[in-house]
Amino acid sequence: MQEMQAADANIGATPLRVTGIIDLYEQVPYFSAPYDKDTWRAWLQSAVLIETAHRTTIAWLRSRMPGYPQLPAPQLAPGTALTTTDFTFRLAWQPGERAAGLQLRGLPPSIARQLQALPDQAQTLEETARTLAGALQASQEWQRLAATRQALDETSRQMLLQTRARLKQRLSNAAVDAHEPSSVLARHNYRLAVLAEEVEHLSGPARHFTDAFEAADRLVELAASDVFSQLAIHGRPLLLQHATSIDLDPGPSRHIHFTVPYDPWLDTGELIHLDDPLVPETCLLTRATISLGSGPSRLSAQILPATANLWEPVPHHGP
């Protein structure tokens, strides 16, 4: 796993979504670190069980979306980064999940059994799942999705239908293979580029709905997977000290860029906290430019709203 991480697998960014990445990197012949195969297989089996439970929970949370399962979003057309069974950096919607009746279930199905939870643990899982679903439903992103879906008229629905049809054709297996037969990163980027081209041609209520769906789904991925997995695996955010040259992006993007006078040895995706009143919230590290000499390191992060006093950070002491 250390070799995979060093080869840019970025396992640490999404620790509850690693089995697909591991499967991909295991096929690379130059990984040669010695390891006990039985121990590795036992660990991987546990990881698969946990990831399956996690993805089932995500599918159930998505089933709370307004209008589910009738969501005419272009992002859910076959072959996109959200629906492909090929490699994707996105938290993909699993095949057949919208036909599984999850919107009729009051709780994520079989999670406690999959995780071999004790009765009190199972009760906690149920309570927290309901609480998280309620918070998502009350969010601005999901409220906006409900409003834009309600505003769709026949013309805009036809526009979305036609866009999905073009995406299905342009992102068919044959079309993606013709563009790039083997490089998984190039194939993933192609899916993103084709979707972006098609979305750019949308306008009016169809575009508003498409943008609202993207924001609502990104919120699920960020809160219920990216941030949750960091808290579950690593615990509280790390406190980075002596940050300087702090820049905040203009507009609603809520990203910051800053410098620290040392190599922090952090993976992108980790939760951090700065000891500066300019940014009181917890942040998700998105980029790190590390100096191999004596110069400072430049980092970028996404600010997580409403997290100023949510977690007490742990002082970071380097590697």
WORAPE-V450259 format. One record per pair of residues at least 12 apart in sequence whose C-alpha atoms are under 6 Angstrom apart, sorted by the first residue. I is the first residue (numbers start at 1). J is the second residue. D is the distance in whole Angstrom. If there is no record, write none. Layout:
i = (I	I)
j = (J	J)
d = (D	D)
//
This chain:
i = (13	13	14	16	16	53	57	60	60	61	63	63	66	69	73	74	77	78	79	80	81	88	141	141	142	145	145	148	149	152	156	236	237	237	237	238	238	238	238	238	238	239	239	239	239	239	239	239	240	240	240	241	243	243	244	244	245	245	246	254	255	255	255	256	256	257	257	258	258	259	259	260	260	261	262	264	268	268	268	269	269	269	270	270	271	271	280	281	281	282	282	283	283	283	283	284	284	285	286	286	287	287)
j = (268	269	226	51	229	111	108	102	108	133	102	103	146	98	210	164	164	168	171	191	191	188	215	216	216	212	213	209	209	205	206	313	271	272	313	272	273	313	314	315	316	272	273	274	313	314	315	316	273	274	316	275	259	260	258	259	258	259	258	303	301	302	303	300	301	299	300	298	299	297	298	296	297	296	296	318	285	286	287	284	285	286	284	285	283	284	308	307	308	304	307	301	302	303	304	301	302	301	300	301	299	300)
d = (6	4	6	5	6	5	5	6	5	6	6	5	5	6	6	5	5	5	5	6	6	6	6	5	5	5	6	5	6	6	5	6	5	5	5	5	6	5	5	6	5	6	5	6	5	5	5	5	6	5	6	5	6	5	6	5	5	6	4	5	6	4	6	6	5	6	4	6	5	6	5	6	5	4	6	5	5	5	6	6	5	6	6	5	6	5	5	5	4	6	6	6	5	4	5	5	5	4	6	5	6	5)
//
